[in-house]
């Protein structure tokens, strides 16, 4: 199918509400990332409440010991909420960084973390 025709070919101004819903669900992703404000505005009241609660826990955990004080919000969020969807973790970290910026080492995924075990020393 030629991308210039079909449901997704009409300009955004010409789309009905149903076509907008279909386009948002299955159409191409936006070419520019959405701003923090746009991402927050798209949340429901319940989602925003949960997000603020999770962000509060991450912010509080930063004060627990010197080890957490040198970590970025992204790293703390990943450690605390590792099973969360990446979009939620990024939103929590971005929200905190915007509210109270920290100069910390960025997140290094566990797959690339260097292991200092003594396996090869024996």
C-alpha positions as a Python dict, from the first residue, in 0.01 Angstrom:
ca = {
    (1, 'X'): (0, 0, 0),
    (2, 'X'): (125, 342, -89),
    (3, 'X'): (167, 555, 228),
    (4, 'X'): (36, 859, 41),
    (5, 'X'): (-315, 715, 29),
    (6, 'X'): (-539, 545, 282),
    (7, 'X'): (-653, 639, 631),
    (8, 'X'): (-322, 787, 740),
    (9, 'X'): (-279, 1008, 434),
    (10, 'X'): (-521, 1285, 529),
    (11, 'X'): (-379, 1589, 698),
    (12, 'X'): (-430, 1612, 1075),
    (13, 'X'): (-684, 1893, 1028),
    (14, 'X'): (-898, 1670, 804),
    (15, 'X'): (-908, 1369, 1036),
    (16, 'X'): (-1219, 1278, 1231),
    (17, 'X'): (-1189, 1188, 1599),
    (18, 'X'): (-1193, 818, 1510),
    (19, 'X'): (-916, 860, 1256),
    (20, 'X'): (-713, 1063, 1508),
    (21, 'X'): (-749, 780, 1758),
    (22, 'X'): (-643, 522, 1498),
    (23, 'X'): (-351, 737, 1384),
    (24, 'X'): (-230, 789, 1741),
    (25, 'X'): (-252, 417, 1812),
    (26, 'X'): (-103, 277, 1493),
    (27, 'X'): (41, 562, 1289),
    (28, 'X'): (402, 668, 1273),
    (29, 'X'): (560, 796, 1592),
    (30, 'X'): (615, 1169, 1623),
    (31, 'X'): (943, 1280, 1473),
    (32, 'X'): (1030, 1499, 1772),
    (33, 'X'): (1017, 1377, 2131),
    (34, 'X'): (741, 1526, 2340),
    (35, 'X'): (838, 1775, 2606),
    (36, 'X'): (806, 1693, 2975),
    (37, 'X'): (508, 1928, 2996),
    (38, 'X'): (334, 1749, 2707),
    (39, 'X'): (399, 1407, 2861),
    (40, 'X'): (263, 1523, 3197),
    (41, 'X'): (-44, 1681, 3036),
    (42, 'X'): (-131, 1351, 2866),
    (43, 'X'): (-161, 1169, 3200),
    (44, 'X'): (-489, 1108, 3375),
    (45, 'X'): (-537, 1248, 3724),
    (46, 'X'): (-477, 903, 3876),
    (47, 'X'): (-162, 846, 3669),
    (48, 'X'): (-28, 1187, 3770),
    (49, 'X'): (-96, 1111, 4135),
    (50, 'X'): (94, 782, 4109),
    (51, 'X'): (379, 947, 3920),
    (52, 'X'): (421, 1214, 4186),
    (53, 'X'): (415, 951, 4460),
    (54, 'X'): (682, 741, 4286),
    (55, 'X'): (893, 1050, 4219),
    (56, 'X'): (864, 1143, 4587),
    (57, 'X'): (1001, 801, 4687),
    (58, 'X'): (1294, 835, 4446),
    (59, 'X'): (1370, 1186, 4573),
    (60, 'X'): (1364, 1067, 4934),
    (61, 'X'): (1586, 769, 4857),
    (62, 'X'): (1851, 1003, 4721),
    (63, 'X'): (1911, 1122, 5078),
    (64, 'X'): (1980, 770, 5208),
    (65, 'X'): (2356, 745, 5234),
    (66, 'X'): (2637, 885, 5028),
    (67, 'X'): (2610, 612, 4763),
    (68, 'X'): (2266, 736, 4655),
    (69, 'X'): (2372, 1100, 4658),
    (70, 'X'): (2608, 1049, 4364),
    (71, 'X'): (2351, 863, 4151),
    (72, 'X'): (2137, 1025, 3886),
    (73, 'X'): (1760, 1019, 3915),
    (74, 'X'): (1753, 782, 3619),
    (75, 'X'): (1976, 532, 3799),
    (76, 'X'): (1782, 555, 4125),
    (77, 'X'): (1454, 516, 3938),
    (78, 'X'): (1583, 210, 3754),
    (79, 'X'): (1706, 54, 4077),
    (80, 'X'): (1380, 117, 4258),
    (81, 'X'): (1135, 51, 3974),
    (82, 'X'): (1328, -179, 3741),
    (83, 'X'): (1018, -362, 3624),
    (84, 'X'): (831, -44, 3532),
    (85, 'X'): (789, 45, 3167),
    (86, 'X'): (1084, 255, 3042),
    (87, 'X'): (851, 544, 2960),
    (88, 'X'): (741, 565, 3325),
    (89, 'X'): (1096, 544, 3455),
    (90, 'X'): (1210, 815, 3214),
    (91, 'X'): (917, 1036, 3309),
    (92, 'X'): (994, 1003, 3681),
    (93, 'X'): (1363, 1081, 3627),
    (94, 'X'): (1291, 1372, 3391),
    (95, 'X'): (1039, 1521, 3632),
    (96, 'X'): (1286, 1513, 3920),
    (97, 'X'): (1573, 1645, 3709),
    (98, 'X'): (1356, 1936, 3596),
    (99, 'X'): (1242, 2015, 3950),
    (100, 'X'): (1577, 1978, 4128),
    (101, 'X'): (1869, 1917, 3888),
    (102, 'X'): (2153, 1699, 4011),
    (103, 'X'): (2501, 1662, 3869),
    (104, 'X'): (2540, 1289, 3896),
    (105, 'X'): (2686, 1005, 3699),
    (106, 'X'): (2433, 888, 3440),
    (107, 'X'): (2272, 549, 3441),
    (108, 'X'): (2474, 252, 3321),
    (109, 'X'): (2263, -49, 3238),
    (110, 'X'): (2344, -375, 3420),
    (111, 'X'): (2443, -537, 3089),
    (112, 'X'): (2738, -303, 3050),
    (113, 'X'): (2837, -269, 3414),
    (114, 'X'): (3192, -383, 3480),
    (115, 'X'): (3217, -668, 3728),
    (116, 'X'): (3493, -652, 3983),
    (117, 'X'): (3457, -1008, 4107),
    (118, 'X'): (3773, -1198, 4192),
    (119, 'X'): (3701, -1487, 3954),
    (120, 'X'): (4024, -1444, 3760),
    (121, 'X'): (4247, -1375, 4061),
    (122, 'X'): (4283, -1734, 4185),
}
